[in-house]
């Protein structure tokens, strides 16, 4: 046995331990993400029935804080990943956005919307902010966490990448289902709609690992819903009328 081989044999158990530890940490964070995804709508929207726009602020603050702590504690380089494959990400975002906008216009009825500054504020808050937050929690976090959990394992080549990507997609679909199950009106057949949509808005991040892709695609969905179906009962939950919203 050469000195190099002997050194590798000594280092290998520690390398496996580090990889296993990283996988366990990501799994624990994923479990925490599922809890957050369900409890935010269940407690604040379904149980407390707070104003929709106030809920979006609370939800957004919670998700941003959670993802920031996760990325920092597990060493996920979100800033560096944001520059990954920019042109492919852009192309995928444009394609996904076109599909998502088409879904809104083809499957939801057109409804009246406010005018002027109130309408602009709704696009910015319900469309851009809430859409980006949803994309961050439902797609970016589970996808990157799964890829990080498998980093260093013996899944190499295109076959290994496909396996990990498939698991990441399942995690994202599950996160979307758990999140929407927190709303009472989605606990039934209606939950299929966001789960199917997740495949479309997750594609830009799933195929490039760029954390910007999914949130931008999701923004297009929410913005289209604000413009076309302001009073939608499919998009922009919660849909239950709260005490602070006009009936």
C-alpha positions, 0 to 999 in steps of 0.5 A, a space after each residue: 500500500 502506497 503512502 497516498 493510498 494509506 492516507 486516503 484510507 485514513 481520510 475516507 471514514 471521516 469524509 463519509 462521516 462529514 457527508 452523512 452529517 451534512 445529509 442529516 442536517 439538511 434532512 432536519 432543515 427540510 423537516 423544519 421547512 415542512 413545519 413552517 410551510 404548514 403552520 404559517 397558513 394554518 395559524 395565521 390565515 386559517 385559524 387567526 384569519 388575519 388580514 390577507 396583506 398583513 399575513 403576507 408580511 408575516 409569512 414573508 418575514 418568517 420565510 426570509 429569516 428561515 432561509 437566511 439562517 439555513 443558508 448561513 448555518 449549512 454553508 449554502 452559497 446563495 449569492 454565488 449560485 445566483 450567477 449560475 448559468 444566467 442565460 439558461 436560467 433566463 430562458 427557462 424563466 421566460 418559458 415557465 412564466 409564459 406557461 404560468 401566465 397562460 394557466 391563469 388566463 385560461 383557467 381562471 375567470 376575469 374579475 374587476 380590480 382596483 385602479 391607480 396606486 391601490 392596483 400598483 401596490 397590489 401587483 407589488 405586494 401580492 404579485 412580486 413580494 408574495 410570489 417571490 416568497 412562495 418561490 423561495 420556500 416552495 422551490 428554492 429551499 427544498 431543491 437546494 437542500 436535497 442537492 446539498 444533502 447528496 453532495 459528496 455521495 456516490 451518485 455521479 454522472 448524468 444518471 446520478 444527477 437525474 436521481 438527485 433532481 427527481 428527489 429534489 422535485 418530489 421534495 418541492 412538490 411535497 412542500 407545495 402540498 403541505 403549504 397549501 394544506 394549511 389553507 382550509 379550502 385547499 384540503 381536497 381536490 383543489 390541492 392538485 392545481 398548485 402541485 401541478 403548477 410547482 413542476 412549471 415554476 420549479 423548473 428554472 431552479 431545478 435545472 440550473 440550481 440558480 435560486 433566482 429562477 423559481 421565485 421570478 417564475 412564481 412572481 409571473 403567476 401571482 402578478 398575472 392573477 392580480 391583473 386578471 383575477 383579482 378576486 380569484 379563488 384559485 390563486 393568491 390564498 388565503 381566500 376566506 374573507 377576514 374581518 379586516 377585508 371588504 366583503 
